[in-house]
Amino acid sequence: MKTSSIILILTSLLLCGSLFAANTITVRLVGTGAAYDGNPLFESFGLSPQNAACFDLDLVDVKTNRVIGAASDCLSDISPSASDDGLMLTGTTFFFFPGGTLISQGLTTVQPVLHGSPNFTHITGAIPSPGENGVIFGDGRFRHAAGPVRLSGTVNLSDLDSAGLITFDCVFILEV
């Protein structure tokens, strides 16, 4: 086979995404978590303390709806949005999968629900910029993981001030 033919075949495979494609992991963080100081969690992974409120949740496979691990969602740098009806924050999420831990971090928007979400008070989301790496740590099978992380979900903040509780139903798409 000619060298030009081999180069053409390899180029076609790369352009189609069949070679060296990212592994897409789609999971849900579900449940009600009680706020706790996240600094010991950050420090246990060698990360700088963030002055974050963390919440422990179930990590659920979106295809099977089965619990496949645990997650800790940590919220820091919380400030009101310019319109004062929402929040801006830094979300750091610890995904404890079988076979490894993956930690992502990104800027998150939280806005009040306008309609259609019973039992939830706010819609939350984080969309990475093109080429952005949202992965800040990986071990085990995620040792060299890198890639964008997208968040879309709902939260119930009605018990946050009185009881320190948030109910989550958030979908994460990790392209690692």
C-alpha positions as CSV (number, residue, x, y, z in Angstrom):
1,M,0.0,0.0,0.0
2,K,1.3,3.5,-0.9
3,T,2.3,5.8,1.9
4,S,-0.2,8.4,0.6
5,S,-3.0,5.9,0.9
6,I,-2.1,5.0,4.5
7,I,-2.0,8.7,5.4
8,L,-5.4,9.3,3.8
9,I,-6.9,6.4,5.8
10,L,-5.4,7.5,9.1
11,T,-6.6,11.1,8.5
12,S,-10.1,9.9,7.7
13,L,-10.2,7.9,10.9
14,L,-9.0,10.9,13.0
15,L,-11.6,13.2,11.4
16,C,-14.4,10.7,12.0
17,G,-13.4,10.5,15.7
18,S,-12.9,6.8,15.5
19,L,-9.3,7.0,16.7
20,F,-8.2,8.6,19.9
21,A,-11.8,9.6,20.8
22,A,-12.6,10.9,24.2
23,N,-14.4,8.6,26.6
24,T,-17.8,10.2,27.5
25,I,-19.2,9.5,30.9
26,T,-22.7,10.6,31.8
27,V,-23.8,10.4,35.4
28,R,-26.4,11.9,37.8
29,L,-25.7,13.3,41.2
30,V,-28.9,12.6,43.1
31,G,-30.1,13.0,46.7
32,T,-30.2,15.3,49.6
33,G,-27.0,16.3,51.3
34,A,-26.1,18.1,54.5
35,A,-23.5,20.9,54.2
36,Y,-20.1,20.3,55.7
37,D,-16.7,22.0,55.6
38,G,-14.9,20.7,52.5
39,N,-11.4,21.7,53.4
40,P,-10.4,18.2,54.8
41,L,-11.7,16.6,51.5
42,F,-9.7,19.0,49.3
43,E,-6.6,18.5,51.4
44,S,-6.9,14.7,51.3
45,F,-6.4,14.9,47.5
46,G,-3.5,17.4,47.8
47,L,-5.7,20.3,46.6
48,S,-5.7,23.8,48.0
49,P,-8.5,24.5,50.6
50,Q,-11.4,26.2,48.9
51,N,-13.6,27.4,51.9
52,A,-16.4,25.3,50.3
53,A,-19.6,23.8,51.5
54,C,-19.7,20.2,50.4
55,F,-22.7,17.8,50.0
56,D,-22.4,14.0,49.7
57,L,-24.7,12.4,47.1
58,D,-25.3,9.2,45.2
59,L,-23.5,8.8,41.8
60,V,-26.0,7.2,39.4
61,D,-25.5,5.7,36.0
62,V,-28.0,7.5,33.6
63,K,-28.5,4.4,31.5
64,T,-29.3,1.9,34.2
65,N,-30.5,4.3,37.0
66,R,-28.3,2.3,39.4
67,V,-26.0,3.8,42.0
68,I,-22.5,3.2,40.8
69,G,-20.5,5.2,43.4
70,A,-20.6,8.3,45.4
71,A,-20.0,12.0,44.8
72,S,-19.2,15.1,46.8
73,D,-20.4,18.4,45.3
74,C,-18.5,21.4,46.8
75,L,-19.7,25.0,46.3
76,S,-17.4,28.0,46.8
77,D,-17.0,31.6,45.8
78,I,-20.8,32.0,46.0
79,S,-22.0,35.5,44.9
80,P,-25.3,36.9,43.7
81,S,-25.8,37.3,39.9
82,A,-26.0,40.8,38.4
83,S,-29.8,40.5,38.4
84,D,-29.8,39.4,42.1
85,D,-32.2,36.5,41.5
86,G,-29.6,33.9,40.9
87,L,-26.1,32.8,42.0
88,M,-22.7,32.4,40.5
89,L,-20.3,30.0,42.1
90,T,-17.4,27.6,41.6
91,G,-18.4,24.0,41.7
92,T,-15.8,21.3,42.5
93,T,-17.2,17.8,42.2
94,F,-15.5,14.7,43.5
95,F,-16.7,11.6,41.5
96,F,-15.8,8.4,43.4
97,F,-16.2,5.7,40.7
98,P,-15.3,2.1,41.0
99,G,-11.7,2.0,39.8
100,G,-10.8,5.6,40.4
101,T,-11.6,9.2,41.5
102,L,-12.1,12.1,39.1
103,I,-12.4,15.7,40.3
104,S,-13.8,18.5,38.2
105,Q,-14.1,22.2,38.7
106,G,-16.0,24.9,36.8
107,L,-18.0,28.1,37.0
108,T,-21.7,27.4,37.7
109,T,-24.9,29.4,37.3
110,V,-27.9,28.9,39.5
111,Q,-31.2,30.5,38.6
112,P,-34.7,30.2,40.0
113,V,-37.0,27.8,38.3
114,L,-39.7,29.6,36.3
115,H,-41.9,26.6,35.6
116,G,-42.1,22.9,35.2
117,S,-39.9,21.6,38.0
118,P,-41.9,20.4,41.0
119,N,-39.9,19.9,44.2
120,F,-37.0,22.0,42.9
121,T,-36.4,25.7,43.3
122,H,-33.4,26.3,41.0
123,I,-31.9,25.3,37.7
124,T,-28.2,24.9,37.6
125,G,-25.7,24.6,34.8
126,A,-22.0,24.9,33.7
127,I,-20.9,24.9,30.1
128,P,-17.2,24.7,29.4
129,S,-15.5,27.0,26.9
130,P,-14.2,25.2,23.8
131,G,-11.0,23.4,24.7
132,E,-11.4,23.9,28.4
133,N,-10.2,21.2,30.8
134,G,-12.5,20.9,33.7
135,V,-10.7,17.9,35.3
136,I,-8.3,19.0,38.1
137,F,-7.5,15.5,39.5
138,G,-7.7,11.9,38.6
139,D,-6.4,8.6,40.0
140,G,-6.8,4.9,39.2
141,R,-8.3,4.6,35.8
142,F,-8.6,8.4,35.6
143,R,-4.9,9.0,36.3
144,H,-4.2,11.0,33.1
145,A,-7.8,12.2,32.4
146,A,-8.4,15.6,31.0
147,G,-11.3,17.2,29.1
148,P,-14.4,19.3,29.4
149,V,-17.1,18.8,31.9
150,R,-20.7,20.0,31.5
151,L,-23.4,20.3,34.2
152,S,-27.2,20.6,33.8
153,G,-29.5,20.0,36.7
154,T,-32.0,21.1,39.3
155,V,-31.5,21.8,43.0
156,N,-33.9,22.5,45.9
157,L,-32.4,25.3,48.1
158,S,-35.5,25.7,50.3
159,D,-33.9,24.0,53.3
160,L,-30.4,25.4,52.9
161,D,-30.6,28.3,55.3
162,S,-32.7,26.5,57.9
163,A,-31.2,23.0,57.9
164,G,-28.1,23.2,55.7
165,L,-29.6,20.8,53.2
166,I,-29.7,20.8,49.4
167,T,-31.5,18.3,47.2
168,F,-29.8,17.6,43.9
169,D,-30.7,16.0,40.6
170,C,-27.8,17.0,38.3
171,V,-26.5,15.5,35.2
172,F,-22.7,15.6,34.4
173,I,-21.2,14.9,31.1
174,L,-17.5,14.2,31.4
175,E,-15.5,14.0,28.2
176,V,-12.3,12.4,29.4
